Amino acid sequence: MTERSAPGKVILFGEHAVVYGKPALAVPVHSTRARAEVSDLPGEPAGWVRLEAPGTQISAWLHEMLQADPLASAVRLILKDLGGSAPPALRVVLNSEIPVGAGMGSSAAVSVAVIRAVAAHLGQELSAERVSALAFEVEKLQHGTPSGIDNTVVAYERPLFFAAGKPLQFVQVGRPFTLIIGDSGDRLPTRESVAAVRERRAADPESVDRVFAEIEAISEQGRRFIESGDTRQLGLLFDRNQTLLKAIGVSGKGLEQLIRAAKRAGALGAKLSGAGRGGIMIALVEPASAELVAGALREAGAIRTIRTEVTA
């Protein structure tokens, strides 16, 4: 049996603006992962693949699954990419701790874990660049026009300053810092949130572009504060970025409630992360106050909290 895994991710700064060519800053969440196990399936025809994902009640042969299914797409892509003769029959089992549809890169992590595991089982360890490119193809099938940030930060597993079409820029963490992630439990497809911002921008491009320019400046400042280890200034940027995201209509009642609770409990800063209008928020905390903030988030309605340390 061969096992490989991939982390979740959160965006610190740059949501929505990244869709319009602005940079975003994202970090992997190593404390929650997707895991794929691949084993041979003796007695079955060569080239057959059995896919199992207990968490989503998937148990089917690859050739029976829809072309658009993301798990099936990841397996098909890596088998095609590896080429050669039909592999022995395989069983691919997926288990993921990452909340689905919450803005933590669940789909990208699933693709990366599966691609890594299938390739390794068939004798190839792929580069992060190659894994990311394959996972991006799955992301396009699932999300339409993704920025590419999810598959990139998940595949490389490093803090990343990202702008579509530009060389990758990894961020050096001057001092490790702690995040508490709060899941609102609300879910809205990323496509809908992105489309709503697109409509707002079409109606008032000057105002929205001004917001995007401010978010771009925050992303650049955030990178500098991470590299210098200035967490207090980083927290202030969380708050400023949240104000701007609220201004373009991508916050939500549940998220706002969690953000207020985190701040009251002593968070250095708090904001939504991802497409918004649901999903998750993140709070930057001192390690000593992490459990206090996590408890406050649960009391305020978070269906789960996740603690993660961002390191170099």
Secondary structure as the mmCIF struct_conf table of DSSP 4:
data_model
#
loop_
_struct_conf.conf_type_id
_struct_conf.id
_struct_conf.beg_label_comp_id
_struct_conf.beg_label_asym_id
_struct_conf.beg_label_seq_id
_struct_conf.end_label_comp_id
_struct_conf.end_label_asym_id
_struct_conf.end_label_seq_id
STRN STRN1 THR A 2 PHE A 13
TURN_TY1_P TURN_TY1_P1 GLU A 15 HIS A 16
HELX_RH_3T_P HELX_RH_3T_P1 ALA A 17 TYR A 20
TURN_TY1_P TURN_TY1_P2 GLY A 21 GLY A 21
STRN STRN2 ALA A 24 ASP A 40
TURN_TY1_P TURN_TY1_P3 PRO A 42 GLY A 43
BEND BEND1 GLU A 44 GLU A 44
TURN_TY1_P TURN_TY1_P4 ALA A 46 GLY A 47
STRN STRN3 VAL A 49 ALA A 53
HELX_RH_3T_P HELX_RH_3T_P2 PRO A 54 THR A 56
TURN_TY1_P TURN_TY1_P5 GLN A 57 GLN A 57
STRN STRN4 ILE A 58 TRP A 61
HELX_RH_3T_P HELX_RH_3T_P3 LEU A 62 GLU A 64
BEND BEND2 MET A 65 MET A 65
TURN_TY1_P TURN_TY1_P6 GLN A 67 ALA A 68
HELX_RH_AL_P HELX_RH_AL_P1 PRO A 70 LEU A 82
BEND BEND3 GLY A 84 SER A 85
HELX_LH_PP_P HELX_LH_PP_P1 ALA A 86 ALA A 89
STRN STRN5 LEU A 90 SER A 96
BEND BEND4 ILE A 98 ILE A 98
HELX_LH_PP_P HELX_LH_PP_P2 PRO A 99 PRO A 99
TURN_TY1_P TURN_TY1_P7 VAL A 100 GLY A 101
BEND BEND5 ALA A 102 MET A 104
HELX_RH_AL_P HELX_RH_AL_P2 SER A 106 HIS A 121
TURN_TY1_P TURN_TY1_P8 LEU A 122 GLY A 123
HELX_RH_AL_P HELX_RH_AL_P3 ALA A 128 HIS A 143
BEND BEND6 GLY A 144 THR A 145
BEND BEND7 GLY A 148 GLY A 148
HELX_RH_AL_P HELX_RH_AL_P4 ILE A 149 TYR A 156
TURN_TY1_P TURN_TY1_P9 GLU A 157 GLU A 157
BEND BEND8 ARG A 158 ARG A 158
STRN STRN6 LEU A 160 PHE A 162
TURN_TY1_P TURN_TY1_P10 ALA A 164 GLY A 165
BEND BEND9 LYS A 166 LYS A 166
STRN STRN7 GLN A 169 PHE A 170
BEND BEND10 GLY A 174 ARG A 175
STRN STRN8 PHE A 177 ASP A 183
HELX_RH_AL_P HELX_RH_AL_P5 THR A 190 ALA A 203
HELX_RH_AL_P HELX_RH_AL_P6 PRO A 205 SER A 228
TURN_TY1_P TURN_TY1_P11 GLY A 229 GLY A 229
HELX_RH_AL_P HELX_RH_AL_P7 THR A 231 ALA A 247
TURN_TY1_P TURN_TY1_P12 ILE A 248 GLY A 249
HELX_RH_AL_P HELX_RH_AL_P8 LYS A 253 ARG A 264
TURN_TY1_P TURN_TY1_P13 ALA A 265 GLY A 266
BEND BEND11 LEU A 268 LEU A 268
STRN STRN9 GLY A 269 SER A 273
BEND BEND12 GLY A 274 ALA A 275
BEND BEND13 ARG A 277 GLY A 279
STRN STRN10 ILE A 280 VAL A 285
HELX_RH_3T_P HELX_RH_3T_P4 PRO A 287 SER A 289
HELX_RH_AL_P HELX_RH_AL_P9 ALA A 290 GLU A 299
TURN_TY1_P TURN_TY1_P14 ALA A 300 GLY A 301
BEND BEND14 ILE A 303 ILE A 303
STRN STRN11 ARG A 304 VAL A 310
#
